[in-house]
């Protein structure tokens, strides 16, 4: 299996970025996901989108959000 996996990875890396993205989406979609968990994440995303749209919360850039989390978690 490792040889097969390495060969598949090498072939995938020859694809264009757009094709690799499509392949990734298909692979992720093929995983056995828990529908309840997916529904919960969808609900959270919808709520956050509503909060952004009505202005009750403000978006934070990814790097800033990570920096804030690191500062909170630092010993």
C-alpha positions as CSV (number, residue, x, y, z in Angstrom):
1,X,0.0,0.0,0.0
2,X,2.7,2.6,0.7
3,X,4.1,2.2,-2.8
4,X,0.6,2.7,-4.2
5,X,0.0,5.7,-2.0
6,X,3.3,7.2,-3.1
7,X,2.4,6.6,-6.7
8,X,-1.0,8.1,-6.4
9,X,0.4,11.2,-4.6
10,X,3.0,11.6,-7.4
11,X,0.3,11.4,-10.1
12,X,-1.9,13.8,-8.2
13,X,0.9,16.4,-7.9
14,X,1.1,16.4,-11.7
15,X,-2.5,17.7,-11.9
16,X,-3.2,21.4,-12.3
17,X,-4.1,23.3,-9.1
18,X,-7.8,23.4,-10.2
19,X,-7.8,19.6,-10.8
20,X,-6.1,18.9,-7.5
21,X,-8.7,21.0,-5.8
22,X,-11.5,19.1,-7.4
23,X,-9.8,15.8,-6.5
24,X,-9.5,17.0,-2.9
25,X,-13.2,17.9,-2.8
26,X,-14.1,14.5,-4.1
27,X,-11.9,12.7,-1.6
28,X,-13.2,14.7,1.4
29,X,-16.8,14.1,0.2
30,X,-16.1,10.4,0.1
31,X,-15.3,10.2,3.8
32,X,-17.9,8.7,6.1
33,X,-19.1,11.9,7.8
34,X,-21.6,12.0,10.7
35,X,-24.7,13.8,9.4
36,X,-25.4,15.2,12.9
37,X,-22.0,16.8,13.1
38,X,-22.2,18.2,9.6
39,X,-25.7,19.7,10.4
40,X,-24.3,21.3,13.6
41,X,-21.4,22.9,11.7
42,X,-23.9,24.2,9.1
43,X,-26.0,25.7,11.8
44,X,-22.9,27.4,13.3
45,X,-21.8,28.7,9.9
46,X,-25.3,30.0,9.2
47,X,-25.5,31.8,12.6
48,X,-22.1,33.4,12.1
49,X,-23.1,34.5,8.6
50,X,-26.3,36.2,10.0
51,X,-24.2,37.9,12.7
52,X,-21.8,39.3,10.1
53,X,-24.6,40.4,7.8
54,X,-26.5,42.3,10.5
55,X,-23.3,43.8,12.1
56,X,-23.5,42.2,15.5
57,X,-20.0,40.9,15.0
58,X,-17.0,41.9,12.9
59,X,-14.8,39.6,10.8
60,X,-11.2,39.1,11.8
61,X,-8.5,38.3,9.4
62,X,-7.2,34.7,9.7
63,X,-3.6,35.6,10.8
64,X,-5.0,38.0,13.5
65,X,-7.4,35.3,14.7
66,X,-4.6,32.8,15.0
67,X,-2.4,35.3,16.8
68,X,-5.2,36.0,19.3
69,X,-5.7,32.3,19.9
70,X,-2.0,31.7,20.4
71,X,-1.9,34.6,22.9
72,X,-4.8,33.1,24.9
73,X,-3.3,29.6,24.9
74,X,0.2,30.7,25.7
75,X,1.4,29.5,29.2
